């Protein structure tokens, strides 16, 4: 049975689209037929992170407006056999997204046999974000370990619990997962950012993963290659752990503790 998963955040710049790209890629690498949809109409950037910007001919709005078929708009990922991208429009207004149009696209994707439909939501609570979360079965709440980011994520949780179709129908609620990005144990130790336990205490939703702060994320974005493909890096390992937990495997948390350098490291700068 297909699952619709919205990747969302209250605040911009927290690594939401980066996480959408790696999350979708990770599911596809495990053999699941997956599609990732960019709902950020007017500020399209998922296709850049996925490295397919030059192949965009039709987009989500074209499909909603019946100006193109879904098959015409879907772009097959370069790296994953089972992954497809449905880009956003850079030239249309966000109001071009209608609830009926989005629902029709999602139903068609389900009928095409996609197991996971990842909705990369714009930050905040504007129209595109509401369209992305309306039909969600599950939600990945992406937050940085900072007070403002956590506060805005709490607001998004309230909106999901009030405005999603599942909430409106009174049925089973949207299943929520907390993903903490740009986590730096050294800065936590110094009191410069919240600990992951602090964030959990505030938001009160299950933690699915911690993505360490790393320059590798920027390198991945610049190369148009989701970070999960950079095998052996802390970031790739962290996203792999997220996928394992999402699929129901017991996986211990990593990258949460700061190891102080020993005497020799301090003297000689040894790594």
Long-range contacts (C-beta under 8 A, 24 or more apart in sequence): 2-109, 2-110, 2-114, 2-115, 2-116, 2-117, 3-115, 3-116, 3-117, 3-137, 3-138, 4-106, 4-117, 4-119, 4-135, 4-136, 4-137, 4-138, 5-116, 5-117, 5-118, 5-119, 5-136, 5-137, 5-138, 5-139, 5-140, 6-119, 6-121, 6-132, 6-133, 6-136, 6-138, 6-139, 6-140, 6-160, 7-118, 7-119, 7-120, 7-121, 7-139, 7-140, 7-142, 8-121, 8-123, 8-129, 8-132, 8-133, 8-139, 8-140, 8-141, 8-142, 8-156, 8-160, 9-121, 9-123, 9-141, 9-142, 9-143, 9-149, 9-152, 9-153, 9-156, 10-123, 10-124, 10-125, 10-143, 10-149, 10-151, 10-152, 10-153, 10-154, 10-155, 10-156, 11-123, 11-124, 11-143, 11-144, 11-148, 11-149, 11-152, 11-153, 12-123, 12-124, 13-123, 14-123, 14-142, 14-143, 14-144, 14-149, 14-181, 14-182, 15-142, 15-144, 15-181, 15-182, 15-211, 15-217, 16-120, 16-121, 16-123, 16-142, 17-45, 17-46, 17-49, 17-120, 18-49, 18-181, 18-217, 18-220, 18-221, 18-226, 18-227, 19-140, 19-142, 19-179, 19-181, 19-211, 19-239, 20-46, 20-118, 20-120, 21-46, 21-49, 21-50, 21-120, 21-226, 21-227, 21-228, 22-226, 22-227, 22-228, 22-236, 22-239, 23-118, 23-140, 23-239, 23-242, 23-243, 23-246, 24-83, 24-116, 24-118, 24-226, 25-77, 25-79, 25-80, 25-83, 25-226, 25-228, 25-229, 26-228, 26-239, 26-240, 26-242, 26-243, 27-83, 27-115, 27-116, 27-118, 27-243, 27-246, 28-77, 28-80, 28-81, 28-82, 28-83, 29-80, 29-228, 29-243, 30-243, 30-247, 31-82, 32-82, 32-115, 32-116, 33-82, 33-113, 33-114, 33-115, 33-116, 34-80, 34-82, 34-83, 34-84, 34-114, 34-115, 34-116, 34-117, 34-118, 35-74, 35-83, 35-84, 35-85, 35-86, 35-109, 35-114, 35-116, 35-117, 35-118, 36-83, 36-84, 36-85, 36-86, 36-118, 36-119, 36-120, 37-85, 37-86, 37-105, 37-117, 37-118, 37-119, 37-120, 37-132, 38-85, 38-86, 38-87, 38-88, 38-120, 39-88, 39-97, 39-119, 39-120, 39-121, 39-122, 39-128, 39-129, 39-131, 39-132, 40-88, 40-120, 40-121, 40-122, 40-128, 41-88, 41-89, 41-92, 41-93, 41-94, 41-96, 41-97, 41-122, 41-128, 42-88, 42-89, 42-90, 42-91, 42-92, 42-93, 42-94, 43-88, 43-90, 43-122, 44-87, 44-88, 44-89, 44-90, 46-85, 46-87, 46-88, 46-120, 47-75, 47-85, 47-87, 48-221, 48-224, 49-220, 49-221, 49-224, 49-226, 50-77, 50-85, 50-224, 50-226, 51-78, 51-223, 51-224, 51-225, 52-77, 52-78, 52-85, 52-87, 52-224, 53-224, 56-87, 59-86, 59-87, 59-88, 59-89, 60-86, 60-87, 60-88, 60-89, 60-97, 60-105, 61-88, 61-89, 61-92, 61-96, 61-97, 62-89, 63-101, 63-105, 64-96, 64-97, 64-98, 64-101, 64-102, 64-104, 64-105, 65-96, 65-101, 70-105, 70-108, 70-109, 70-112, 79-225, 79-226, 79-229, 84-114, 94-126, 94-127, 94-128, 95-127, 97-127, 97-128, 97-131, 99-131, 99-134, 102-131, 102-134, 102-135, 103-135, 106-135, 124-152, 125-155, 125-156, 125-159, 130-159, 130-163, 133-159, 133-160, 133-163, 133-164, 133-174, 134-163, 134-164, 134-165, 135-164, 135-165, 136-160, 136-164, 136-166, 136-174, 137-166, 137-174, 137-175, 138-174, 138-175, 138-176, 138-177, 139-174, 139-175, 139-176, 139-177, 140-177, 140-179, 140-208, 141-176, 141-177, 141-178, 141-179, 141-203, 141-205, 142-179, 142-181, 143-178, 143-179, 143-180, 143-181, 143-199, 143-203, 144-180, 144-181, 144-182, 144-193, 145-180, 145-182, 145-183, 145-188, 145-193, 145-194, 145-195, 145-196, 145-198, 145-199, 146-193, 146-194, 147-194, 150-194, 150-199, 150-202, 150-203, 153-203, 154-202, 154-203, 157-203, 157-205, 176-205, 176-206, 177-205, 177-206, 177-207, 177-208, 177-246, 178-203, 178-205, 178-206, 178-207, 178-208, 179-208, 179-209, 179-210, 179-211, 179-242, 180-207, 180-209, 180-210, 180-211, 181-211, 182-211, 182-212, 182-213, 183-210, 183-211, 183-212, 183-213, 183-255, 183-256, 184-212, 184-213, 185-255, 185-256, 185-257, 185-258, 186-258, 187-213, 188-258, 189-258, 196-253, 196-256, 207-253, 208-242, 208-245, 208-246, 209-238, 209-239, 209-241, 209-242, 209-245, 209-253, 210-238, 210-253, 210-254, 210-255, 210-256, 211-235, 211-238, 211-239, 211-242, 211-255, 212-238, 212-255
